[in-house]
Amino acid sequence: MRHGMAIWGIGAALLVVAAGCMEAREQAKQKDSEVRAAPLTLVEKGASLAPIIVFSNAPPRTRQAADELAAYIEKVGGVKPQVIEGLPDPVPERAIWVGFQPKLKELFPKTDFDFKHPEEILITANGNHLAILGRDRWDPEHMVVKAHYSKGPIKGWQQEYGTVNAVYTFIQDDLDVRWLWPGETGEDIIKKAKIAFAPFEYRYHPKIRMRCGIFLFSTPGDPRGVISLDWSRLQRMLLDSSNCMYIPATADGHWTLDWKLHETHPEYFALQPDGTRSGWPKGMHKLCKSNPALWEKWLEDVGEQLKEDPTRTLFRGGVMDGSMAGYCVCTNCLAWDVPEAEPRSLVWDGFSQEHVALSDRQTRFANQLARKLRARYPDKDYKVVMLAYGPSLPAPLKNKPDDNVIVSFAPNWFAEMGEKDPRSPVGTTWSQEFADWAAIGANLWWRPNMGGAGGYGYGLPDVPFGRVMESVRHVVKNNCTGICLSVFESSWPTQGPLYYLLAHLAWNPDQDGYKILDDYYRRGFGPAAGQLKAYWTVLEETRNRLVDGKLSYWKAYDDAFYKRAAGLLVEADAVLAREPEIYRKRVAHVRVGLDFTRLMVATMELKEQYKENKDVKIADRLRENMKKLKVIVDDKAVSTNYMRVGAGISQHWLDPNKL
């Protein structure tokens, strides 16, 4: 157990262990004198015995978390504790303390309240008091900020939310609550007549400090991710310490200049082989990175950004998109390249040419910016985010990134560890390139351009659980402090367990991913956990067979697949016939995903048939399928948000109006 917690139910004692957290629990240390103390009882016989005390003038997110804690104690124990703001006089005999107050040093004289790690959390209990807190950082004068994607200001902005994430950790691990997917059916509560804890102390700090980019549009205030934002917050992803709203959910790190500057400062922009600084390709506006005047312009931009928000700590220093195109060929920029680097084929207007990889050039530019940043703001922990992308995926040979540079590594590798960089002449894998950056000491974010061979963009069950676990283990072992996938868009009935797995591994990558999934099946489906585990295993195996064999979707998702998958859901319904209704509702949620898969795959096959044969009957069937797909996509009751599917229906020629 993590800390000797015990929760008693009606007529029997239940020892609750949150699956997947054994590694963390083994780190917990109990004190001999406290172990002999009586348990701390929070709820008993319908009475709340301990109010929640949150410190005065707590930030909005902390106060929200305290209120949510009270609500979940009521959901579990049947009675809602009072929430008190500020130090009460007298102090109650028993209390739950949310956030640090000096009184805690008196109540827990042997506990160290000095947080030494970013986002560190502490949950501790003795016979009378429970403290839930963490490292918090915020500027009271700058708690309302703007973001590039938000229609309005973001309120309650902090640099670290340790206490908030500690509360959600307590609700999940100690009140034994699960959030399987957004919405009422995704929440799993085990009601208890008595909530009590043996004395314990638990500390933890996450290795992955950029977590909010795991889901596209899942950053604070982003209206596009409305279905998943609360779920992401409860799973401790939304409120991380990366300030990633400034480095968008794509974690791109792009820095560019307004093209209007070309009129007065053409020298800022990349010299093209034709002798012009034309800004080709249009919209990309590549830069002349060896130009010292450009570095000064970048530093000037940083100053403007800090005027708008002095709490900002990350600044973009990466290339614009169009990864292989339009790079500067001036003498100084070319001199930054290393002749021994692997060759890459680069593109300019009208022709392409083999050139060496640009990793050294990009790293040297990021280092120039990082050194200027440190010289201008020597007392600040500011960092530059650069991209390892396109021709800069191989690790540099001569220029190691400075310690205040973050390298956002952007390959097409997500689940297939052995997948090769197709531009590498020696067949180096993307996972090896990541490890090569780590070997020279780079601070890394993992930001895969995932491709889409498994069908995630169509809302299909792209769920390579085992392969994802392997990839996460690899990046964490190699200096990874941020994970940004930026492609998953709330296809909950078809991809939900993968989201759940990723959320839990992002918070604590040392967990056993299979235990996380087993807990998901057990809590979500009770007596039918075995059938649902088998169902998702079938989906995983089918997805991997599809990708490995480069099959068409309709050949992978064939009649045998549907018979097997649907049969497992029928078995689940039979097992659950006399069980609580919530389990059957959850199976129905999963069945929506199977129905969607069958319909989408059939529609994709019809699309291919129609391309070959413009048959009116095929067009009619496509239109009918489109109506059915729209019903599923628009149905908010199933907690889904097939955002890319909805937009991509026309993108992928599935819109009947465009036949």
Summary of the structure (lengths in Angstrom):
residues: 659
radius of gyration: 26.8
end to end distance: 59.6
largest distance: 84.3
contacts: 2263
relative contact order: 0.09
helix: 43%
strand: 16%
